[in-house]
Amino acid sequence: MKIYAIIPARGGSKGVPGKNVKDLCGKPLIAWTIEAAKKVPEISRVIVNTDDVDIAEAAKKYGAEVFHRPKKLAQDLTLDLPVFEHHLRALEADGDLPDIVVDIRATAPLRRSARIAEGIALLKRLGRARADSVRAVSKASKHPYKMWRFQGEHIEPFLPEAHTGMKEPYNAPRQILPDVFQNNGCVNIFWPETILEKKSMTGEKIAGFVMDEWESVNIDHPIDFFVAEHLMRAHREKFL
């Protein structure tokens, strides 16, 4: 079975300029994801999809291939779907469409190779009949039962009692609330037809597996680099 990892990494980040090549524990941020993917035996190609020269150079240095994304697909509001559809159509035109696509982001440096392999194994075990995709999740940092929205000057629960089945869940201890998980942006795995035929990054049947909070850190703000570095050093036997 042919399995390719695609790492989408555009230039032009506003929150942290140049973040994909910014140093994290002695390596460019993107290097941690490239190296994790290359340690997964099932993955035969690791491809960085980018519009940026510096990202492309860093990708090649750490052993990844580079697919050059057109600038029109590297805008602030560009969605993931057209980026992956464009890339997969190019692979298809070359007669090299993979059986499984592994979408991993450079902004999740604490995600290790074992987690990528776990997602691949889950999608293969379920097959096309039982899953369109697999997505890693982690425990939600804020419970939706304790969220609010404004109605004029007043606030009301974001989720009504008809949905929660609880009276005043916002006053309840977290321990009695149902478990809730959030997408952690670390691992997304899918069949090519989920993108090309169903026109979706996930499809309708989404399987999931849980990652710990510490390994689910995403780099969105400058402080996230400090958090990620602290966690890498705290778990140095896994990274350093």
C-alpha positions in Angstrom: 0.0 0.0 0.0 1.4 3.4 -1.1 1.3 6.0 1.7 2.5 9.6 1.3 2.9 12.2 3.9 2.1 15.8 2.9 3.1 18.7 5.1 1.3 21.9 4.1 3.4 24.9 5.1 2.8 28.2 3.5 4.9 31.3 4.1 3.4 34.6 5.3 2.3 33.7 8.8 0.9 36.8 10.6 0.9 35.5 14.2 4.5 34.3 14.1 6.4 35.6 11.0 8.5 32.8 9.5 7.4 30.4 12.1 7.8 27.2 10.0 11.6 27.8 9.9 11.9 29.4 13.3 14.3 27.6 15.6 12.9 25.2 18.1 15.5 23.3 20.2 18.2 23.7 17.6 16.1 22.8 14.5 13.7 24.7 12.3 10.1 24.0 13.4 9.2 22.1 10.3 12.2 19.7 10.8 10.5 18.0 13.7 7.5 17.0 11.6 9.7 15.9 8.6 11.8 13.7 10.9 8.8 12.2 12.6 7.2 11.3 9.2 10.5 9.8 7.9 10.6 7.5 10.9 7.3 5.8 9.9 8.2 2.7 7.8 4.9 2.7 6.0 5.4 6.2 4.6 7.4 6.1 1.3 7.4 9.8 0.5 7.4 12.9 2.7 6.5 16.0 0.7 6.4 19.6 1.9 3.7 21.6 0.1 4.8 25.2 0.2 5.0 28.6 -1.7 8.0 29.8 0.3 11.7 29.6 -0.7 13.0 29.4 2.9 10.6 26.6 3.9 11.5 24.7 0.7 15.2 25.0 1.5 14.7 23.8 5.1 12.5 20.9 3.8 15.2 19.7 1.5 17.9 20.0 4.1 16.0 17.6 6.4 15.2 15.1 3.7 11.8 16.0 2.4 10.6 16.5 -1.2 9.1 19.9 -2.1 5.9 20.5 -4.0 5.6 24.2 -5.1 2.2 25.6 -4.3 0.9 28.5 -6.4 0.5 31.8 -4.6 -3.2 31.8 -5.2 -3.4 28.8 -2.9 -1.3 30.4 -0.2 -3.5 33.3 0.9 -4.6 34.0 4.5 -8.1 32.6 3.9 -7.2 29.7 1.7 -8.9 26.5 2.8 -7.1 23.2 3.1 -9.4 21.4 0.6 -8.2 23.2 -2.6 -4.6 22.9 -1.5 -4.8 19.1 -1.2 -7.0 18.7 -4.2 -4.5 20.6 -6.3 -1.6 18.5 -4.9 -3.4 15.2 -5.4 -4.5 16.1 -9.0 -0.8 16.7 -9.8 0.2 13.3 -8.3 -2.6 11.7 -10.2 -1.5 13.3 -13.5 2.0 11.8 -12.9 0.4 8.3 -12.3 1.5 8.4 -8.7 -1.6 8.8 -6.6 -1.1 7.2 -3.2 -3.5 4.8 -1.5 -3.4 6.8 1.7 -2.6 10.4 2.4 -1.1 11.5 5.8 -1.7 15.2 6.5 0.6 16.4 9.2 1.3 20.0 10.1 4.6 21.6 10.9 2.9 23.5 13.7 2.6 20.3 15.8 6.2 19.5 16.7 5.5 17.3 19.7 3.6 14.7 17.6 5.9 11.7 17.3 6.2 9.0 14.6 4.3 6.5 16.8 1.2 8.6 16.7 1.3 8.9 12.9 1.7 5.2 12.6 -1.2 4.7 15.0 -3.5 6.8 12.8 -2.4 4.9 9.7 -3.0 1.5 11.3 -6.5 2.6 12.4 -7.5 3.8 8.9 -6.1 0.6 7.3 -8.0 -1.6 9.9 -11.3 0.1 9.3 -11.0 0.3 5.6 -12.9 2.4 3.1 -16.3 0.9 4.2 -16.0 2.0 7.8 -14.0 5.3 7.7 -13.4 8.1 5.2 -10.6 9.5 7.4 -8.9 9.4 10.8 -8.3 12.4 12.9 -6.3 12.8 16.1 -8.0 14.6 19.0 -7.2 15.6 22.6 -9.3 16.4 25.6 -11.0 19.8 25.2 -9.3 22.6 27.1 -12.6 24.4 27.7 -15.9 22.4 28.1 -18.7 23.7 25.8 -21.2 23.2 28.6 -19.5 26.1 30.4 -19.5 28.5 27.4 -21.7 31.6 27.0 -23.1 33.9 24.3 -24.5 37.5 24.6 -28.1 38.3 24.2 -28.0 42.1 24.4 -26.6 43.0 27.9 -27.1 39.5 29.3 -25.4 36.2 28.7 -27.0 32.8 28.2 -25.5 29.3 27.9 -24.1 28.7 24.4 -25.7 25.2 24.5 -29.3 25.2 25.6 -30.7 22.8 28.2 -32.5 21.0 25.4 -29.1 20.0 24.1 -27.2 19.4 27.3 -30.1 17.7 29.2 -28.7 19.4 32.3 -29.9 22.4 34.4 -27.1 24.9 34.9 -24.2 22.7 33.7 -22.0 25.8 33.9 -22.2 25.5 37.7 -21.5 21.8 37.7 -18.1 20.3 38.5 -16.2 19.2 35.4 -15.9 15.7 36.7 -19.7 15.0 36.1 -19.7 16.5 32.6 -19.4 14.2 29.5 -16.0 13.9 28.0 -15.4 16.3 25.1 -12.6 16.2 22.6 -11.1 18.8 20.3 -9.3 18.5 17.0 -5.6 19.0 17.8 -4.3 19.6 14.3 -1.6 16.9 14.7 -2.6 14.0 12.5 -5.2 13.8 9.7 -5.2 10.7 7.5 -7.6 9.9 4.6 -8.1 8.1 1.3 -7.5 10.2 -1.8 -11.1 9.8 -2.9 -12.2 11.6 0.3 -10.6 14.7 -1.2 -11.1 14.1 -4.9 -14.6 12.6 -5.0 -16.3 13.6 -1.8 -14.7 17.1 -1.9 -14.0 17.0 1.9 -11.0 16.9 4.1 -12.7 14.3 6.3 -15.7 12.8 4.7 -18.7 11.7 6.8 -17.2 8.7 8.6 -14.4 10.2 10.8 -12.5 7.8 13.1 -10.5 9.2 15.9 -7.8 8.5 18.4 -6.8 10.4 21.5 -3.5 12.1 22.1 -2.3 13.5 25.4 -2.6 17.3 25.9 1.2 17.8 26.3 1.9 16.3 22.8 -1.0 18.2 21.1 0.6 21.7 21.4 0.2 23.8 18.2 2.4 26.7 17.4 0.0 29.7 16.7 1.6 32.4 18.9 5.1 33.4 20.0 4.5 32.0 23.5 3.8 28.5 22.0 7.5 28.2 21.1 8.4 28.5 24.8 5.7 26.0 25.8 6.9 23.5 23.1 10.6 23.9 24.1 9.8 23.4 27.8 7.8 20.2 27.0 10.5 18.9 24.7 13.0 19.3 27.4 10.7 17.8 30.0 10.3 14.7 27.7 13.9 14.9 26.4 14.2 11.1 26.1 11.5 11.3 23.3 13.0 14.3 21.4 16.5 15.5 22.4 
